[in-house]
């Protein structure tokens, strides 16, 4: 296992179990969700809580987003308190939601301006 710190934004039906698997695999995982209960559940299996996506990004080398659709992705990455506000150069955002191609392209461009990479990996 590597020393990469992983951030996870979106702890719904798919995101929460994915974050849990990463913690169980030995990764340091920082999480954020709009639902405080989901964050508490993630803390229960060893994830560290964050109060915003920006905080997740500031503490992570790889940030995974798993939210419902394009508007949610835009908010999670580029909205107030979003990932873009805390992203560091050479970080990677792996976007796992099913989104419009145009949304992915815009997010990739915004992140590239900060020196970060974007991977569109829908499930």
DSSP file (Angstrom, degrees, kcal/mol; ACC not computed):
  #  RESIDUE AA STRUCTURE BP1 BP2  ACC     N-H-->O    O-->H-N    N-H-->O    O-->H-N    TCO  KAPPA ALPHA  PHI   PSI    X-CA   Y-CA   Z-CA
    1    1 A X              0   0    0      0, 0.0     2,-0.1     0, 0.0    25,-0.0   0.000 360.0 360.0 360.0 145.8    0.0    0.0    0.0
    2    2 A X        -     0   0    0      1,-0.1     0, 0.0     2,-0.1     0, 0.0  -0.328 360.0-115.0 -90.6 176.7    1.2    3.5   -0.7
    3    3 A X        +     0   0    0     -2,-0.1    -1,-0.1    24,-0.1    25,-0.0   0.294  65.5 136.4 -95.2   9.0    1.1    6.5    1.6
    4    4 A X        -     0   0    0      1,-0.1    24,-0.5    57,-0.1     2,-0.5  -0.301  51.4-134.7 -61.2 138.1   -1.4    8.5   -0.5
    5    5 A X  E     -a   28   0A   0     22,-0.1    56,-2.7    24,-0.0    57,-2.1  -0.816  20.8-150.7 -94.0 132.5   -4.0   10.2    1.5
    6    6 A X  E     -ab  29  62A   0     22,-2.7    24,-2.4    -2,-0.5     2,-0.4  -0.872   8.2-161.7-111.8 136.0   -7.5    9.7    0.0
    7    7 A X  E     -ab  30  63A   0     55,-3.3    57,-3.0    -2,-0.4     2,-0.4  -0.872   4.8-161.9-109.9 148.3  -10.4   12.1    0.3
    8    8 A X  E     -ab  31  64A   0     22,-2.6    24,-2.1    -2,-0.4     2,-0.5  -0.979   6.4-173.5-135.7 121.4  -14.0   11.1   -0.4
    9    9 A X  E     +ab  32  65A   0     55,-3.0    57,-2.6    -2,-0.4    24,-0.2  -0.964  64.8  40.4-116.2 116.7  -16.9   13.5   -1.1
   10   10 A X        -     0   0    0     22,-2.3    23,-0.2    -2,-0.5     2,-0.2   0.593  55.2-169.9 109.8  95.9  -20.3   11.9   -1.3
   11   11 A X        +     0   0    0      4,-0.2    56,-0.1    -3,-0.1    22,-0.1  -0.359  40.1 126.7-113.2  50.5  -21.2    9.2    1.2
   12   12 A X  S  > S-     0   0    0     54,-0.5     4,-2.1    -2,-0.2     5,-0.4   0.158  82.1 -51.5 -85.9-152.4  -24.4    7.9   -0.1
   13   13 A X  T  4 S+     0   0    0      1,-0.2     4,-0.3     2,-0.2    -2,-0.0   0.799 141.4  25.6 -58.5 -32.1  -25.4    4.3   -1.0
   14   14 A X  T  > S+     0   0    0     52,-0.1     4,-1.6     2,-0.1    -1,-0.2   0.825 120.1  54.1 -98.1 -41.1  -22.3    3.8   -3.1
   15   15 A X  H  > S+     0   0    0     51,-0.3     4,-2.7     1,-0.2     5,-0.2   0.888 102.7  55.3 -65.5 -42.1  -19.9    6.2   -1.6
   16   16 A X  H  X S+     0   0    0     -4,-2.1     4,-2.3     1,-0.2    -1,-0.2   0.938 110.5  43.9 -61.1 -49.3  -20.1    5.1    2.0
   17   17 A X  H  > S+     0   0    0     -5,-0.4     4,-2.3    -4,-0.3    -1,-0.2   0.866 113.4  52.9 -64.3 -32.8  -19.2    1.5    1.3
   18   18 A X  H  X S+     0   0    0     -4,-1.6     4,-1.8     2,-0.2    -2,-0.2   0.932 110.0  47.2 -66.0 -44.3  -16.4    2.6   -1.0
   19   19 A X  H  X S+     0   0    0     -4,-2.7     4,-2.2     1,-0.2    -2,-0.2   0.902 110.9  53.0 -62.1 -40.6  -14.9    4.8    1.6
   20   20 A X  H  X S+     0   0    0     -4,-2.3     4,-2.8    -5,-0.2    -1,-0.2   0.914 106.4  52.2 -61.3 -43.5  -15.2    2.0    4.2
   21   21 A X  H  X S+     0   0    0     -4,-2.3     4,-1.4     1,-0.2    -1,-0.2   0.882 108.7  51.0 -61.1 -38.1  -13.3   -0.4    1.9
   22   22 A X  H  <>S+     0   0    0     -4,-1.8     5,-2.2     2,-0.2    -1,-0.2   0.915 111.2  47.4 -66.4 -42.3  -10.5    2.1    1.5
   23   23 A X  H ><5S+     0   0    0     -4,-2.2     3,-1.9     1,-0.2    -2,-0.2   0.935 111.4  50.9 -61.9 -46.0  -10.2    2.5    5.3
   24   24 A X  H 3<5S+     0   0    0     -4,-2.8    -1,-0.2     1,-0.3    -2,-0.2   0.766 103.9  59.2 -64.9 -24.4  -10.2   -1.2    5.7
   25   25 A X  T 3<5S-     0   0    0     -4,-1.4    -1,-0.3    -5,-0.2    -2,-0.2   0.487 126.5-101.4 -81.5  -2.6   -7.4   -1.5    3.1
   26   26 A X  T < 5S+     0   0    0     -3,-1.9    -3,-0.2     1,-0.3     2,-0.2   0.506  74.4 139.9 100.4   5.0   -5.3    0.7    5.3
   27   27 A X      < -     0   0    0     -5,-2.2     2,-0.6     1,-0.1    -1,-0.3  -0.504  57.4-118.4 -80.7 150.6   -5.6    4.1    3.6
   28   28 A X  E     -a    5   0A   0    -24,-0.5   -22,-2.7    -2,-0.2     2,-0.5  -0.816  40.8-170.4 -82.6 119.4   -6.0    7.3    5.5
   29   29 A X  E     -a    6   0A   0     -2,-0.6    19,-3.0    17,-0.3     2,-0.4  -0.964  16.6-166.6-124.4 127.0   -9.4    8.6    4.3
   30   30 A X  E     -ac   7  48A   0    -24,-2.4   -22,-2.6    -2,-0.5     2,-0.3  -0.932  19.8-163.4-108.9 134.3  -10.9   12.0    4.9
   31   31 A X  E     -ac   8  49A   0     17,-2.9    19,-1.7    -2,-0.4     2,-0.3  -0.854  17.6-178.8-126.0 153.5  -14.6   12.4    4.1
   32   32 A X  E     +a    9   0A   0    -24,-2.1   -22,-2.3    -2,-0.3     2,-0.3  -0.986  10.6 158.2-145.8 142.1  -17.3   15.0    3.5
   33   33 A X        -     0   0    0     -2,-0.3     6,-0.1    17,-0.3    17,-0.1  -0.970  47.4-120.9-152.8 154.5  -21.0   14.8    2.8
   34   34 A X  S    S+     0   0    0     -2,-0.3     2,-0.8     1,-0.1     3,-0.1   0.746 100.1  78.6 -67.7 -21.9  -23.9   17.2    3.2
   35   35 A X    >>  -     0   0    0      1,-0.2     4,-1.5     2,-0.0     3,-0.8  -0.797  68.3-161.3 -91.6 107.9  -25.5   14.6    5.5
   36   36 A X  H 3> S+     0   0    0     -2,-0.8     4,-2.3     1,-0.3    -1,-0.2   0.820  89.7  61.9 -58.8 -31.3  -23.8   14.8    8.9
   37   37 A X  H 3> S+     0   0    0      1,-0.2     4,-2.2     2,-0.2    -1,-0.3   0.868 101.4  51.3 -63.3 -36.6  -25.1   11.3    9.8
   38   38 A X  H <> S+     0   0    0     -3,-0.8     4,-2.2     2,-0.2    -1,-0.2   0.887 108.9  50.7 -67.7 -38.5  -23.1    9.9    6.9
   39   39 A X  H  X S+     0   0    0     -4,-1.5     4,-2.3     2,-0.2    -2,-0.2   0.925 110.0  50.3 -64.1 -43.2  -20.0   11.6    8.1
   40   40 A X  H  X S+     0   0    0     -4,-2.3     4,-1.6     1,-0.2    -2,-0.2   0.902 109.3  51.3 -60.7 -41.4  -20.6   10.2   11.6
   41   41 A X  H  X S+     0   0    0     -4,-2.2     4,-0.7     1,-0.2    -1,-0.2   0.907 109.7  49.9 -62.6 -40.8  -21.1    6.7   10.2
   42   42 A X  H ><>S+     0   0    0     -4,-2.2     5,-2.3     1,-0.2     3,-0.9   0.880 106.4  55.2 -66.1 -37.5  -17.8    7.0    8.3
   43   43 A X  H ><5S+     0   0    0     -4,-2.3     3,-1.5     1,-0.2    -1,-0.2   0.864  98.9  64.6 -60.1 -34.5  -16.1    8.1   11.5
   44   44 A X  H 3<5S+     0   0    0     -4,-1.6    -1,-0.2     1,-0.3    -2,-0.2   0.776 105.6  42.2 -61.7 -27.9  -17.3    4.9   13.1
   45   45 A X  T <<5S-     0   0    0     -3,-0.9    -1,-0.3    -4,-0.7    -2,-0.2   0.298 132.2 -86.3-104.0  10.5  -15.2    2.8   10.7
   46   46 A X  T < 5S+     0   0    0     -3,-1.5   -17,-0.3     1,-0.3    -3,-0.2   0.493  78.9 137.0 108.9   3.5  -12.1    5.1   11.0
   47   47 A X      < -     0   0    0     -5,-2.3     2,-0.4    -6,-0.1    -1,-0.3  -0.498  52.1-121.9 -78.5 153.5  -12.5    7.8    8.4
   48   48 A X  E     -c   30   0A   0    -19,-3.0   -17,-2.9    -2,-0.1     2,-0.1  -0.806  27.4-125.5 -94.7 135.9  -11.6   11.4    9.4
   49   49 A X  E     -c   31   0A   0     -2,-0.4     2,-0.3   -19,-0.2   -17,-0.2  -0.473  21.8-168.0 -82.3 151.5  -14.3   14.0    9.1
   50   50 A X        -     0   0    0    -19,-1.7   -17,-0.3    -2,-0.1     3,-0.1  -0.951  21.2-142.8-130.4 154.7  -14.1   17.3    7.1
   51   51 A X  S    S+     0   0    0     -2,-0.3     2,-0.3     1,-0.1   -19,-0.1   0.598  82.7  13.9 -93.9 -12.1  -16.4   20.2    7.2
   52   52 A X  S  > S-     0   0    0    -21,-0.1     4,-1.7     1,-0.1    30,-0.1  -0.967  75.4-109.2-151.3 165.5  -16.1   21.0    3.4
   53   53 A X  H  > S+     0   0    0     28,-0.8     4,-2.6    -2,-0.3    29,-0.2   0.846 119.0  59.8 -63.8 -33.9  -14.9   19.6    0.2
   54   54 A X  H  > S+     0   0    0     27,-2.4     4,-2.3     1,-0.2    -1,-0.2   0.899 104.0  49.5 -60.9 -40.6  -12.1   22.2    0.3
   55   55 A X  H  > S+     0   0    0     26,-0.3     4,-1.1     2,-0.2    -1,-0.2   0.893 109.5  51.7 -66.2 -39.8  -10.9   20.7    3.6
   56   56 A X  H >< S+     0   0    0     -4,-1.7     3,-0.7     1,-0.2     4,-0.3   0.952 111.5  47.5 -58.2 -49.4  -11.0   17.2    2.1
   57   57 A X  H >< S+     0   0    0     -4,-2.6     3,-1.3     1,-0.2    31,-0.3   0.885 107.5  55.3 -62.1 -40.4   -8.9   18.4   -0.8
   58   58 A X  H 3< S+     0   0    0     -4,-2.3    -1,-0.2     1,-0.3    -2,-0.2   0.766 114.2  41.2 -64.6 -24.7   -6.4   20.2    1.4
   59   59 A X  T << S+     0   0    0     -4,-1.1     2,-0.3    -3,-0.7    -1,-0.3   0.324 108.9  72.5-103.6   6.2   -5.8   17.0    3.3
   60   60 A X    <   -     0   0    0     -3,-1.3    28,-0.3    -4,-0.3   -54,-0.2  -0.905  50.8-163.5-131.1 150.4   -5.7   14.5    0.4
   61   61 A X  S    S+     0   0    0    -56,-2.7    31,-2.1    -2,-0.3     2,-0.4   0.757  94.6  32.8 -91.5 -35.0   -3.6   13.5   -2.6
   62   62 A X  E    S-bd   6  92A   0    -57,-2.1   -55,-3.3    29,-0.2     2,-0.5  -0.990  72.4-165.5-124.9 128.8   -6.4   11.7   -4.3
   63   63 A X  E     -bd   7  93A   0     29,-3.1    31,-3.1    -2,-0.4     2,-0.5  -0.971   3.0-162.9-119.2 124.6  -10.0   13.0   -4.0
   64   64 A X  E     -bd   8  94A   0    -57,-3.0   -55,-3.0    -2,-0.5     2,-0.5  -0.896   2.5-161.7-106.4 131.8  -12.9   10.8   -5.1
   65   65 A X  E     +bd   9  95A   0     29,-2.4    31,-3.0    -2,-0.5    32,-0.3  -0.951  14.6 172.0-113.5 135.3  -16.4   12.2   -5.7
   66   66 A X        +     0   0    0    -57,-2.6   -54,-0.5    -2,-0.5   -51,-0.3  -0.701  25.7 140.6-140.5  82.2  -19.5   10.1   -5.8
   67   67 A X        -     0   0    0     -2,-0.2    31,-0.3   -56,-0.1     6,-0.1  -0.746  60.5 -95.0-123.5 169.7  -22.5   12.3   -5.9
   68   68 A X  S    S-     0   0    0     -2,-0.2    30,-0.4    29,-0.1     2,-0.3   0.868  81.9 -35.3 -59.8 -47.7  -25.8   12.1   -7.9
   69   69 A X  S >> S-     0   0    0     28,-0.1     4,-2.2     1,-0.0     3,-0.6  -0.884  77.4 -55.2-163.0-171.8  -25.3   14.0  -11.1
   70   70 A X  H 3> S+     0   0    0     28,-0.3     4,-2.7    -2,-0.3     5,-0.2   0.862 123.3  49.7 -52.1 -50.3  -23.7   17.0  -12.9
   71   71 A X  H 3> S+     0   0    0      1,-0.2     4,-2.1     2,-0.2    -1,-0.2   0.884 112.6  49.1 -60.0 -35.2  -25.1   19.8  -10.8
   72   72 A X  H <> S+     0   0    0     -3,-0.6     4,-2.7     2,-0.2    -1,-0.2   0.883 110.5  50.4 -69.2 -37.9  -23.9   18.1   -7.6
   73   73 A X  H  X S+     0   0    0     -4,-2.2     4,-2.5     2,-0.2     5,-0.4   0.934 109.7  50.6 -63.6 -45.9  -20.5   17.5   -9.2
   74   74 A X  H  X>S+     0   0    0     -4,-2.7     4,-2.6     1,-0.2     5,-0.7   0.910 113.7  45.4 -59.1 -42.3  -20.2   21.2  -10.1
   75   75 A X  H  X5S+     0   0    0     -4,-2.1     4,-1.2     3,-0.2    -2,-0.2   0.916 113.0  49.9 -66.7 -43.3  -21.2   22.2   -6.5
   76   76 A X  H  <5S+     0   0    0     -4,-2.7     7,-2.6     2,-0.1    -2,-0.2   0.865 124.9  27.6 -65.0 -36.6  -18.8   19.7   -4.9
   77   77 A X  H  <5S+     0   0    0     -4,-2.5     7,-2.9     5,-0.3     8,-0.3   0.917 138.2  17.3 -91.3 -50.3  -15.8   20.8   -7.0
   78   78 A X  H  <5S+     0   0    0     -4,-2.6    -3,-0.2    -5,-0.4    -2,-0.1   0.459 100.2  98.9-109.6  -2.7  -16.4   24.4   -7.9
   79   79 A X  S ><<S-     0   0    0     -4,-1.2     3,-2.5    -5,-0.7     6,-0.2  -0.115  91.4 -58.7 -78.1 179.3  -19.1   25.6   -5.5
   80   80 A X  T 3  S+     0   0    0      1,-0.3    -1,-0.2     3,-0.0     3,-0.1  -0.414 130.9   7.8 -59.7 123.6  -18.6   27.5   -2.2
   81   81 A X  T 3  S+     0   0    0     -2,-0.2   -27,-2.4     1,-0.2   -28,-0.8   0.626 103.5 151.1  76.5  13.5  -16.3   25.5    0.0
   82   82 A X    X   -     0   0    0     -3,-2.5     3,-1.7   -29,-0.2     4,-0.5  -0.140  64.1 -93.4 -77.7 172.4  -15.7   23.1   -2.9
   83   83 A X  G >> S+     0   0    0     -7,-2.6     3,-1.7     1,-0.3     4,-1.4   0.832 118.9  65.9 -52.0 -40.4  -12.7   21.0   -3.7
   84   84 A X  G 34 S+     0   0    0     -7,-2.9    -1,-0.3     1,-0.3    -6,-0.1   0.790  94.3  60.7 -58.1 -28.8  -11.2   23.6   -6.0
   85   85 A X  G <4 S+     0   0    0     -3,-1.7    -1,-0.3    -8,-0.3    -2,-0.2   0.734 117.7  27.3 -72.6 -22.0  -10.7   25.9   -2.9
   86   86 A X  T <4 S+     0   0    0     -3,-1.7    -2,-0.2    -4,-0.5    -1,-0.2   0.450  89.3 126.3-117.3  -2.7   -8.4   23.4   -1.2
   87   87 A X     <  -     0   0    0     -4,-1.4     2,-0.3     1,-0.1   -29,-0.1  -0.243  45.0-149.6 -63.7 143.7   -6.9   21.5   -4.1
   88   88 A X    >   -     0   0    0    -31,-0.3     3,-1.9   -28,-0.3    26,-0.1  -0.833  30.2 -89.3-110.4 151.5   -3.1   21.3   -4.3
   89   89 A X  T 3  S+     0   0    0     -2,-0.3    27,-0.2     1,-0.3    26,-0.2  -0.284 113.4  24.1 -56.1 143.4   -1.0   21.0   -7.4
   90   90 A X  T 3  S+     0   0    0     25,-3.1    -1,-0.3     1,-0.3    26,-0.2   0.439  91.3 130.7  75.5   3.7   -0.4   17.4   -8.5
   91   91 A X    <   -     0   0    0     -3,-1.9    26,-2.6   -29,-0.0     2,-0.4  -0.425  50.0-137.8 -75.6 162.7   -3.5   16.1   -6.7
   92   92 A X  E     -de  62 117A   0    -31,-2.1   -29,-3.1    24,-0.2     2,-0.6  -0.990   8.0-157.2-126.9 130.7   -6.0   13.9   -8.6
   93   93 A X  E     -de  63 118A   0     24,-2.7    26,-3.0    -2,-0.4     2,-0.7  -0.941   6.9-163.3-105.0 121.3   -9.7   14.2   -8.6
   94   94 A X  E     -de  64 119A   0    -31,-3.1   -29,-2.4    -2,-0.6     2,-0.7  -0.920   6.6-159.5-105.5 111.0  -11.5   10.9   -9.6
   95   95 A X  E     +de  65 120A   0     24,-3.0    26,-3.1    -2,-0.7   -29,-0.2  -0.821  15.7 174.6 -96.6 114.5  -15.1   11.7  -10.4
   96   96 A X        +     0   0    0    -31,-3.0    27,-1.7    -2,-0.7   -30,-0.2   0.347  43.5 102.8-106.5   5.3  -17.2    8.6  -10.2
   97   97 A X  S    S-     0   0    0    -32,-0.3     2,-0.8    25,-0.2   -29,-0.1  -0.413  81.5-106.5 -80.7 162.6  -20.7   10.0  -10.8
   98   98 A X        +     0   0    0    -30,-0.4   -28,-0.3   -31,-0.3     2,-0.3  -0.834  58.8 161.4 -89.7 110.6  -22.5    9.7  -14.1
   99   99 A X        -     0   0    0     -2,-0.8     2,-0.1   -30,-0.2    23,-0.1  -0.787  44.9 -85.0-128.9 167.7  -22.3   13.2  -15.5
  100  100 A X    >>  -     0   0    0     -2,-0.3     4,-1.9     1,-0.1     3,-0.5  -0.467  38.2-122.7 -68.5 143.4  -22.6   15.1  -18.8
  101  101 A X  H 3> S+     0   0    0      1,-0.2     4,-2.3     2,-0.2     5,-0.2   0.870 112.7  57.1 -55.2 -37.3  -19.4   15.1  -20.8
  102  102 A X  H 3> S+     0   0    0      1,-0.2     4,-2.4     2,-0.2    -1,-0.2   0.874 104.1  52.1 -63.5 -36.7  -19.4   19.0  -20.8
  103  103 A X  H <> S+     0   0    0     -3,-0.5     4,-2.6     2,-0.2     5,-0.2   0.936 109.2  49.3 -64.8 -45.9  -19.4   19.0  -17.0
  104  104 A X  H  X S+     0   0    0     -4,-1.9     4,-2.5     1,-0.2    -2,-0.2   0.906 110.8  50.3 -58.7 -42.7  -16.4   16.7  -16.9
  105  105 A X  H  X S+     0   0    0     -4,-2.3     4,-2.2     2,-0.2    -1,-0.2   0.925 111.3  47.9 -63.6 -45.1  -14.6   18.9  -19.4
  106  106 A X  H  X S+     0   0    0     -4,-2.4     4,-2.4     1,-0.2    -2,-0.2   0.914 112.9  47.9 -62.5 -43.0  -15.3   22.1  -17.4
  107  107 A X  H  X S+     0   0    0     -4,-2.6     4,-2.5     1,-0.2     5,-0.2   0.907 110.4  52.0 -66.2 -39.9  -14.2   20.5  -14.1
  108  108 A X  H  X S+     0   0    0     -4,-2.5     4,-2.3    -5,-0.2    -1,-0.2   0.910 110.5  48.8 -60.5 -42.4  -11.0   19.2  -15.7
  109  109 A X  H  X S+     0   0    0     -4,-2.2     4,-1.6     2,-0.2    -2,-0.2   0.920 111.6  48.6 -64.9 -44.2  -10.2   22.7  -17.0
  110  110 A X  H  X S+     0   0    0     -4,-2.4     4,-0.5     1,-0.2    -2,-0.2   0.920 114.3  45.6 -61.9 -44.0  -10.8   24.3  -13.6
  111  111 A X  H ><>S+     0   0    0     -4,-2.5     5,-2.5     1,-0.2     3,-1.2   0.873 107.0  58.3 -68.6 -36.6   -8.7   21.8  -11.9
  112  112 A X  H ><5S+     0   0    0     -4,-2.3     3,-1.6     1,-0.3    -1,-0.2   0.856  97.4  61.9 -61.0 -34.8   -5.9   22.0  -14.5
  113  113 A X  H 3<5S+     0   0    0     -4,-1.6    -1,-0.3     1,-0.3    -2,-0.2   0.766 106.7  45.8 -61.4 -24.3   -5.7   25.7  -13.7
  114  114 A X  T <<5S-     0   0    0     -3,-1.2    -1,-0.3    -4,-0.5    -2,-0.2   0.362 123.6-105.8 -97.6   2.1   -4.7   24.7  -10.1
  115  115 A X  T < 5S+     0   0    0     -3,-1.6   -25,-3.1     1,-0.3     2,-0.3   0.650  80.2 127.0  82.7  15.8   -2.2   22.0  -11.4
  116  116 A X      < -     0   0    0     -5,-2.5    -1,-0.3   -27,-0.2     2,-0.2  -0.727  53.7-127.3-106.5 156.4   -4.5   19.1  -10.5
  117  117 A X  E     -e   92   0A   0    -26,-2.6   -24,-2.7    -2,-0.3     2,-0.4  -0.675  13.2-150.1-101.5 156.7   -5.6   16.3  -12.7
  118  118 A X  E     -e   93   0A   0     -2,-0.2     2,-0.5   -26,-0.2   -24,-0.2  -0.994   7.9-170.5-129.2 129.6   -9.2   15.1  -13.3
  119  119 A X  E     -e   94   0A   0    -26,-3.0   -24,-3.0    -2,-0.4     2,-0.8  -0.986  13.3-150.1-121.2 123.4  -10.2   11.5  -14.1
  120  120 A X  E     +e   95   0A   0     -2,-0.5   -24,-0.2   -26,-0.2     2,-0.1  -0.842  29.7 159.5 -92.4 112.4  -13.8   10.8  -15.2
  121  121 A X        -     0   0    0    -26,-3.1   -23,-0.1    -2,-0.8    -1,-0.1  -0.545  17.8-171.3-134.9  66.4  -14.6    7.2  -14.0
  122  122 A X              0   0    0     -2,-0.1   -25,-0.2     1,-0.1   -24,-0.1  -0.246 360.0 360.0 -65.1 147.4  -18.3    6.8  -13.8
  123  123 A X              0   0    0    -27,-1.7    -1,-0.1     0, 0.0   -26,-0.1   0.348 360.0 360.0-116.7 360.0  -19.8    3.7  -12.2
